[in-house]
Amino acid sequence: MRTSRLLAGLLVLGFAALLVPSVDAQKRGGTLTIVRPTDPVSLDPNLETTAPGAWVYFNMLEGLLTLDEKMQVKPALATSYEIMSPTKVRFKLRSGVKFHDGTPFNAEAVKFTFDRALKGTPPARWASLAGSLSHAEVVDNLTVDVVTREPYGPILRTLAMYCMGIVSPTAVGKMGPDFSRAPVGTGPFKFVEWKTNTHVIIERNPDYWGDKALVDRVVFKVVPEEGARMIALQTGDADMVLFPSPAQLPALRKDAKFSVHETTGIRVVFAGLHAGMPPLDDVRVRQALLHAVDRKAILDNIMEGSAGPALGVLAPGVFGYKDMQLDRLYPFDRARAKALLAQAGFTPGPDGIMQKGGQRLSLSWLSQRGRYPKDGEITEAIQAMFKDVGVEAKVQFLEWGTVFSQLRGNPLNHHMFMLGWVTSNADADYSLYALFHSKQVPPAGWNTSRYANPRVDTLVEQARRSLNQTEREKLYGEVQDILAKEMVWIPVYTTKEIVVSRAGVKGFTMHPVEYNLALWKTWLQ
Amino acid sequence: MLTFVTRRLLLAVPVLLGVVFVVMLTIDLLPGDAVTLMLGEHATRDAVANLRAHLGLDKPFLVRYLDYVGQLLRGDLGRSFQQNRPVAAELSDAWPATLELTIAALLIAAVVGIVAGIASAVWPNSLFDGVARLFSLFGLSMPIFWTGLVFIVIFSLWLHWLPVGGTGSLTHLILPAVTLALPSVAMIARMTRSAVLDVLREDYVRTARAKGVGEVWVLGRHALRNAFIPILTLLGLQSGQLMGGAVLTETVFAWPGLGRLMVKAIFARDYVLLQGAVLVFALAFVVINLIVDLSYGLLDPRISRQG
């Protein structure tokens, strides 16, 4: 009698279990092991804005706002905002949020974080990314005003950057410089341990205000050698590989044991043209160079599917992006390239290289290997393509540190250079202002092309000072239309952000901004 | 003996100061600087100038050198530019791993190399000798990063015997130590072979044999002891080589040692951190040379320590 009752009970329980959908049910627990090439510089955004540190601290520190996978601004520690004046935005803060050390999150912590970063000696590494951001003013415990030095349209996306996490003032006070090795924020994970050059461990924050993380722990291991990283994934030593080997991606995509997570990133890699240096000051010569380059061949044969086409000077995820129609305006066409060079007064010389007034069409090109994926190979490919239309490129490969200081200096004594640009705050201002405004020639900014167009200057200034996002989008559209006609870049590719995991790693979504490696929705089957 | 050691250690001081000077000068001459690399593509001119002033990089070279040496004399290795962390802390995280790896590799190299070398010398031109010489050639010619990866593929991926990389247990140590030891095994084996062969042709060996001394005793007491001087010199040199080779091995096997710390420091132009690591290496060299010199005297009383 008793057994049959028990059996009946079990049966009922069994049916109940059947009613609950069991397919791909999220599972809690387990340790997610991630391998990547380098150890963080620091886990404090004030000292580190690059990926190795950002991947980790992004899971522990939260800002007022965040960018979702569709690149839309979403609330995080702030619940709503109101634009008070062109230089002031008021934020209502989430109540009941606690830092990992148990102290409450409030307006004072926001002010403290910004003061520490912007008024510290030296200021935070991200201060240069933050544009006109000046400081925060406490209105009441859960209301804060964010103030900019001048009207600053990109302010919302600036505050949503991965490095704008609010830190615990108590912990900073207590730990001093050690804070950078064990940060305290409000995020879904909290810090456990950092063994230099070996691993960083973080664990679920059980008191998190939102949906709690699904895995118990995440271990970020350092494996510098690319081959060894891929082997670690295959032997099960790792669940996820950051910076996988591009050569292995086609095989991994077909293998059911692994998942390749990928999305278009926000970095555009391009061959830059010095528009202030003859003969590149002639727009026809620049256009001819665009026609001479078979960009599809580069994508297919050199990038092998690990990058997407560059559709303009901005990546599609960036606010203000407009497709510049490069394939329609500048198709790969050697005849058109030669015709444009002829219009510019060039005739074929005895050695096959175009010349004008006895001057050979020879361009000096400063490049590097390994700063951006395949930059060296691409330089060589374009050099060969130029030769087919009678343009000589004299390439000088130098180490990145050296190239960097030349690019950062003035004057630049090369016709061409190879550069990749991330629109860090995901707002067109960040690229169109710093790269194309005539006053942003290095060392002030990054107008390495020495591009100067008064109309573009007016448009980017106007868009920068406006807080009306619809108007800004229109202004940036016009800028990109002008740039499409006057091309000072040969855009080559838009990065793809790629992560490979075991097939049993579920719920992970790749974010267009490589630093935003959100792991709290990830679970292990 | 004690005065000899003290004198040698005191002599190390100018050597180390010279090393510091050369490293600092080299970093200074390298194009690209710490601050622009640290702040990245996006830094404003003011940000670069501020940070440079904060780190003292705006001062002239000699002033920086003297500042650094003054700091050293006070026992302060400074703070790394990039991490803003005491260099001493960075070093103490890294040096035990390198020491562990180097000692393990040196032991393997010495034991395997010497045994194989002796066997080759005792049975010259035998099958064993042929195989050992072929193996030596292989060991010397193959780059560490290649053998390392091949070992990983065989022992981790295919056989699942050993972990891919990292630290923690003795099993983690096997692959990197063997990989690192391989070229040295080959060198030591070849050196031992020729040294022992030379000695075995000496008159006193023939005399010993004529006296009826057993072959093992001849080898151990008469031949090896004399053959050991050049082997010891090589061992000393090789331990330096091993520390250098550790840079590659540490990268392939994700070993958290000084080699990788140095590479990181060089790419960041972080001369304070680099100096710290180089000082540890330089000091290790001085100590190893001292140990080698002292052991000469133990092996051969004719070598005087007066000079």
Chai-1 contact restraints between the chains, C-beta under 6 A:
chainA,res_idxA,chainB,res_idxB,connection_type,confidence,min_distance_angstrom,max_distance_angstrom,comment,restraint_id
A,V41,B,Q82,contact,1.0,0.0,6.0,A-B,restraint_1
A,V41,B,Q83,contact,1.0,0.0,6.0,A-B,restraint_2
A,S42,B,Q83,contact,1.0,0.0,6.0,A-B,restraint_3
A,L47,B,N84,contact,1.0,0.0,6.0,A-B,restraint_4
A,P122,B,N50,contact,1.0,0.0,6.0,A-B,restraint_5
A,P122,B,L51,contact,1.0,0.0,6.0,A-B,restraint_6
A,P122,B,H54,contact,1.0,0.0,6.0,A-B,restraint_7
A,S128,B,H42,contact,1.0,0.0,6.0,A-B,restraint_8
A,S128,B,A43,contact,1.0,0.0,6.0,A-B,restraint_9
A,S128,B,T44,contact,1.0,0.0,6.0,A-B,restraint_10
A,S128,B,A47,contact,1.0,0.0,6.0,A-B,restraint_11
A,L129,B,H42,contact,1.0,0.0,6.0,A-B,restraint_12
A,T196,B,D93,contact,1.0,0.0,6.0,A-B,restraint_13
A,N197,B,P256,contact,1.0,0.0,6.0,A-B,restraint_14
A,N197,B,R260,contact,1.0,0.0,6.0,A-B,restraint_15
A,T198,B,P256,contact,1.0,0.0,6.0,A-B,restraint_16
A,V222,B,A254,contact,1.0,0.0,6.0,A-B,restraint_17
A,V223,B,G165,contact,1.0,0.0,6.0,A-B,restraint_18
A,V223,B,A254,contact,1.0,0.0,6.0,A-B,restraint_19
A,P224,B,T251,contact,1.0,0.0,6.0,A-B,restraint_20
A,E225,B,T251,contact,1.0,0.0,6.0,A-B,restraint_21
A,E225,B,V252,contact,1.0,0.0,6.0,A-B,restraint_22
A,G227,B,L149,contact,1.0,0.0,6.0,A-B,restraint_23
A,A228,B,I152,contact,1.0,0.0,6.0,A-B,restraint_24
A,A228,B,V164,contact,1.0,0.0,6.0,A-B,restraint_25
A,A228,B,G165,contact,1.0,0.0,6.0,A-B,restraint_26
A,I231,B,I152,contact,1.0,0.0,6.0,A-B,restraint_27
A,I231,B,L157,contact,1.0,0.0,6.0,A-B,restraint_28
A,I231,B,V164,contact,1.0,0.0,6.0,A-B,restraint_29
A,A232,B,V164,contact,1.0,0.0,6.0,A-B,restraint_30
A,T235,B,S156,contact,1.0,0.0,6.0,A-B,restraint_31
A,T235,B,L157,contact,1.0,0.0,6.0,A-B,restraint_32
A,T235,B,V164,contact,1.0,0.0,6.0,A-B,restraint_33
A,D237,B,V164,contact,1.0,0.0,6.0,A-B,restraint_34
A,G401,B,P31,contact,1.0,0.0,6.0,A-B,restraint_35
A,G401,B,G32,contact,1.0,0.0,6.0,A-B,restraint_36
A,T402,B,P31,contact,1.0,0.0,6.0,A-B,restraint_37
A,T402,B,G32,contact,1.0,0.0,6.0,A-B,restraint_38
A,F404,B,G32,contact,1.0,0.0,6.0,A-B,restraint_39
A,S405,B,P31,contact,1.0,0.0,6.0,A-B,restraint_40
A,S405,B,G32,contact,1.0,0.0,6.0,A-B,restraint_41
A,R408,B,T36,contact,1.0,0.0,6.0,A-B,restraint_42
A,P443,B,R45,contact,1.0,0.0,6.0,A-B,restraint_43
A,A444,B,R45,contact,1.0,0.0,6.0,A-B,restraint_44
